[in-house]
Amino acid sequence: MKYHSDCGLEDMRAMRYHISMIRLWHVSKQYAGLTAVDNVDLTINDDCIFGIIGKSGAGKSTLLRIMSLLEPPGSGELYYGAERVDTLKGKELLLKRRQMGMIFQNFNLFSSRNVSGNIAYPLEIAGLSKKEIRARVEELLYLVQITDKSKSRLRELSGGQKQRVAIARALAVNPRVLFCDEATSALDPQTTRSILALIRDIQEKLQITVILVTHQMEVIRAVCRQVAVMDCGRVVESGSVESVFNSPKTDAAKNLVVG
């Protein structure tokens, strides 16, 4: 994806590939005979923060890997808007993956690179010029509020600062969807609040879809509009955060609310 170095943050939305929604239809996934995702039907609307919550082993991360095209479902269908994407292969699959951003619990940054070098990496892979990369990195440093850390090494950063670098890198090529896999689980409560505030601010500014996987109910309450509750590989309940947590209908949701 090419863009001009003089484009500001206000132009990002117009440049991104539009995905109206993500829709899963009868999606299942097994590993060595064990069912990790079991016949999931789910629709995620565009331009929102959608939470997927469940206890450890519920199938959340596997479902996220399927939605982000990191691995195919064993059965079922996955759509971005009207386009079926679970059948993509080769170059088409690679290009589609580049239209997404991903952040992880353990940051997945390169210790051999400084902050700017980590953010620049996907831009280098995309073939941008040094001038374009430099301008884009500066925009992203400003967006995630670490302009003073551009030349810092990772060992000099706090956990929250590392996650800000990871968020900036995930946003580098203007994804339409940002996937967050337990992105705050390794952070203390105060840093978690600041990272969630940043994610909420980015979603509002860029009007992207954020899909946030977590086992922490307070994370869902803080930033999500819609939520799906997973248990034993199934989506057992979904709806608005208010309705699911104020009036849970399933034991899995009730256990999360009670704690």
C-alpha positions as CSV (number, residue, x, y, z in Angstrom):
1,M,0.0,0.0,0.0
2,K,1.6,3.3,-1.1
3,Y,0.9,6.7,0.3
4,H,2.5,10.2,0.2
5,S,4.8,11.3,3.0
6,D,2.9,14.6,3.3
7,C,-0.3,12.9,4.3
8,G,-1.4,13.7,7.9
9,L,-3.3,11.5,10.3
10,E,-6.6,13.0,9.1
11,D,-6.1,11.4,5.7
12,M,-5.6,7.8,7.0
13,R,-9.2,6.7,6.9
14,A,-9.5,7.6,3.2
15,M,-6.4,5.5,2.3
16,R,-7.4,2.3,4.1
17,Y,-9.0,-0.7,2.5
18,H,-12.7,-0.7,3.6
19,I,-14.0,-3.7,5.5
20,S,-17.6,-3.3,6.3
21,M,-17.7,-6.1,8.8
22,I,-16.1,-9.4,9.8
23,R,-18.4,-12.4,9.7
24,L,-17.8,-16.0,10.7
25,W,-20.1,-18.7,9.7
26,H,-19.9,-22.2,11.3
27,V,-16.2,-21.8,12.0
28,S,-14.4,-24.6,13.8
29,K,-10.8,-25.6,14.4
30,Q,-9.2,-28.7,15.8
31,Y,-5.7,-29.6,17.0
32,A,-4.8,-33.2,17.4
33,G,-8.4,-34.2,17.8
34,L,-9.1,-31.4,20.4
35,T,-11.7,-28.8,19.4
36,A,-10.3,-25.2,20.0
37,V,-13.1,-23.4,18.2
38,D,-16.5,-25.0,17.9
39,N,-19.1,-24.0,15.2
40,V,-18.8,-20.2,15.8
41,D,-21.2,-17.8,14.1
42,L,-20.2,-14.2,14.8
43,T,-20.6,-10.8,13.1
44,I,-18.4,-7.8,14.0
45,N,-19.5,-4.4,12.8
46,D,-17.2,-1.9,11.2
47,D,-15.7,1.1,13.2
48,C,-16.1,-0.2,16.8
49,I,-14.1,-1.9,19.6
50,F,-15.3,-5.4,19.9
51,G,-14.3,-7.6,22.8
52,I,-13.9,-11.4,23.0
53,I,-13.7,-12.6,26.6
54,G,-13.3,-15.9,28.2
55,K,-11.2,-17.9,30.7
56,S,-7.9,-19.5,29.7
57,G,-8.4,-22.2,27.1
58,A,-11.8,-20.9,26.0
59,G,-10.6,-20.6,22.4
60,K,-10.2,-16.8,22.2
61,S,-6.7,-16.6,20.8
62,T,-7.4,-19.4,18.2
63,L,-10.5,-17.5,17.0
64,L,-8.4,-14.3,16.7
65,R,-5.7,-16.1,14.7
66,I,-8.4,-17.3,12.3
67,M,-10.0,-13.9,12.0
68,S,-6.6,-12.3,11.3
69,L,-5.7,-14.9,8.7
70,L,-2.7,-16.2,10.6
71,E,-4.2,-19.7,10.2
72,P,-7.2,-21.1,8.3
73,P,-10.3,-22.6,10.0
74,G,-10.7,-26.3,9.9
75,S,-14.2,-25.8,8.6
76,G,-16.6,-22.9,8.1
77,E,-16.3,-19.6,6.3
78,L,-14.8,-16.2,7.0
79,Y,-15.8,-13.0,5.3
80,Y,-14.6,-9.4,5.2
81,G,-17.6,-7.5,4.0
82,A,-18.9,-9.5,1.0
83,E,-15.5,-11.1,0.3
84,R,-14.7,-14.6,1.5
85,V,-11.2,-14.6,2.8
86,D,-10.5,-18.0,4.4
87,T,-9.9,-19.5,1.0
88,L,-7.2,-17.0,0.0
89,K,-3.7,-18.4,-0.7
90,G,-0.2,-17.2,-1.7
91,K,0.2,-13.6,-2.7
92,E,-3.5,-12.7,-2.2
93,L,-3.4,-14.0,1.4
94,L,-0.1,-12.1,2.1
95,L,-1.6,-8.9,0.7
96,K,-4.7,-9.3,2.8
97,R,-2.7,-9.9,6.0
98,R,-0.8,-6.6,5.4
99,Q,-4.1,-4.8,5.7
100,M,-4.4,-5.8,9.3
101,G,-2.5,-4.8,12.5
102,M,-1.7,-7.1,15.4
103,I,-0.5,-6.4,19.0
104,F,0.4,-9.0,21.5
105,Q,0.9,-9.5,25.2
106,N,4.7,-9.9,24.9
107,F,5.1,-7.0,22.4
108,N,7.0,-9.1,19.8
109,L,9.5,-6.3,19.1
110,F,13.0,-6.6,17.7
111,S,15.7,-6.1,20.5
112,S,18.3,-5.3,17.8
113,R,16.3,-2.2,16.6
114,N,15.6,1.0,18.4
115,V,12.0,2.4,18.7
116,S,12.0,4.1,15.3
117,G,13.5,1.0,13.7
118,N,10.8,-1.3,15.1
119,I,8.1,1.0,13.8
120,A,9.8,1.3,10.4
121,Y,10.0,-2.5,9.8
122,P,6.6,-3.1,8.2
123,L,7.2,0.1,6.0
124,E,10.5,-1.3,4.8
125,I,8.8,-4.6,3.9
126,A,6.1,-2.6,2.0
127,G,8.9,-1.0,-0.1
128,L,8.5,2.6,0.9
129,S,11.3,5.1,0.4
130,K,13.5,6.3,3.3
131,K,11.8,9.7,3.1
132,E,8.3,8.2,3.3
133,I,9.3,5.9,6.2
134,R,10.9,8.7,8.2
135,A,7.8,10.9,7.8
136,R,5.4,8.0,8.7
137,V,7.4,7.0,11.7
138,E,7.3,10.6,13.0
139,E,3.5,10.6,12.6
140,L,3.2,7.4,14.5
141,L,5.5,8.4,17.3
142,Y,3.3,11.4,17.8
143,L,0.1,9.4,17.7
144,V,1.2,7.0,20.4
145,Q,2.8,9.8,22.4
146,I,6.4,8.7,22.5
147,T,8.2,11.2,20.3
148,D,10.9,11.6,22.9
149,K,11.8,7.8,22.7
150,S,12.5,7.6,18.9
151,K,16.1,6.6,19.3
152,S,15.7,4.6,22.6
153,R,16.6,0.9,22.8
154,L,14.0,-1.5,24.0
155,R,15.9,-2.2,27.3
156,E,15.4,1.5,28.2
157,L,11.6,1.4,27.9
158,S,8.9,0.4,30.4
159,G,6.3,-2.2,29.6
160,G,3.8,0.5,28.7
161,Q,6.2,2.3,26.4
162,K,7.0,-1.0,24.6
163,Q,3.3,-1.6,24.0
164,R,3.0,1.9,22.5
165,V,5.9,1.0,20.1
166,A,4.0,-2.2,19.3
167,I,0.8,-0.3,18.6
168,A,2.6,2.2,16.4
169,R,4.2,-0.6,14.4
170,A,0.8,-2.3,14.0
171,L,-0.6,0.9,12.6
172,A,2.3,1.6,10.3
173,V,0.6,0.4,7.0
174,N,-2.8,1.9,7.8
175,P,-4.7,-1.3,8.7
176,R,-8.5,-1.3,8.7
177,V,-8.6,-3.8,11.5
178,L,-6.4,-3.8,14.6
179,F,-6.3,-7.2,16.5
180,C,-5.2,-7.1,20.2
181,D,-4.4,-10.4,21.8
182,E,-4.2,-10.0,25.6
183,A,-2.4,-6.7,24.9
184,T,-2.7,-5.4,28.5
185,S,-2.3,-8.7,30.5
186,A,1.4,-8.1,31.2
187,L,0.9,-4.5,32.4
188,D,0.1,-3.0,35.8
189,P,-3.4,-1.5,36.4
190,Q,-2.3,2.1,35.9
191,T,-0.4,1.3,32.6
192,T,-3.3,-0.8,31.5
193,R,-5.6,2.2,31.8
194,S,-3.3,4.4,29.8
195,I,-2.9,1.8,27.0
196,L,-6.7,1.3,26.9
197,A,-7.2,5.0,26.7
198,L,-4.7,5.2,23.8
199,I,-6.5,2.4,22.0
200,R,-9.9,4.1,22.4
201,D,-8.4,7.4,21.2
202,I,-6.8,5.7,18.2
203,Q,-10.1,4.0,17.3
204,E,-12.0,7.3,17.4
205,K,-9.4,9.2,15.5
206,L,-8.8,6.7,12.7
207,Q,-12.2,5.1,12.8
208,I,-10.9,1.6,12.5
209,T,-12.3,-1.7,13.8
210,V,-10.5,-3.0,17.0
211,I,-10.9,-6.6,18.0
212,L,-9.7,-7.1,21.6
213,V,-9.2,-10.5,23.1
214,T,-8.9,-10.7,26.9
215,H,-9.7,-12.6,30.0
216,Q,-10.1,-9.3,32.0
217,M,-13.7,-8.1,32.4
218,E,-12.5,-4.6,33.4
219,V,-10.7,-4.3,30.0
220,I,-14.0,-5.0,28.2
221,R,-15.9,-2.6,30.3
222,A,-13.4,0.2,29.8
223,V,-13.3,0.3,26.0
224,C,-15.6,-2.1,24.2
225,R,-19.1,-1.5,22.8
226,Q,-19.9,-5.1,21.9
227,V,-18.6,-8.4,23.4
228,A,-18.7,-12.1,22.7
229,V,-18.2,-14.5,25.6
230,M,-16.4,-17.8,24.8
231,D,-16.5,-21.0,26.7
232,C,-15.1,-24.4,25.5
233,G,-14.5,-23.1,22.0
234,R,-18.0,-21.7,21.5
235,V,-19.5,-18.2,21.6
236,V,-22.1,-18.7,24.3
237,E,-23.3,-15.2,24.5
238,S,-22.9,-11.9,22.6
239,G,-24.3,-8.4,22.5
240,S,-23.7,-5.0,24.0
241,V,-21.3,-4.9,26.9
242,E,-24.0,-3.4,29.1
243,S,-26.6,-6.1,28.3
244,V,-24.1,-9.0,28.6
245,F,-22.6,-7.9,31.9
246,N,-25.7,-6.4,33.6
247,S,-27.9,-9.3,32.6
248,P,-25.7,-12.4,31.9
249,K,-27.7,-15.3,30.5
250,T,-25.1,-18.1,30.6
251,D,-23.0,-19.6,33.4
252,A,-19.8,-18.6,31.6
253,A,-20.8,-14.9,31.5
254,K,-22.1,-15.0,35.1
255,N,-18.8,-16.4,36.3
256,L,-16.9,-13.6,34.6
257,V,-19.2,-11.0,36.1
258,V,-18.8,-12.5,39.6
259,G,-15.1,-12.9,39.1
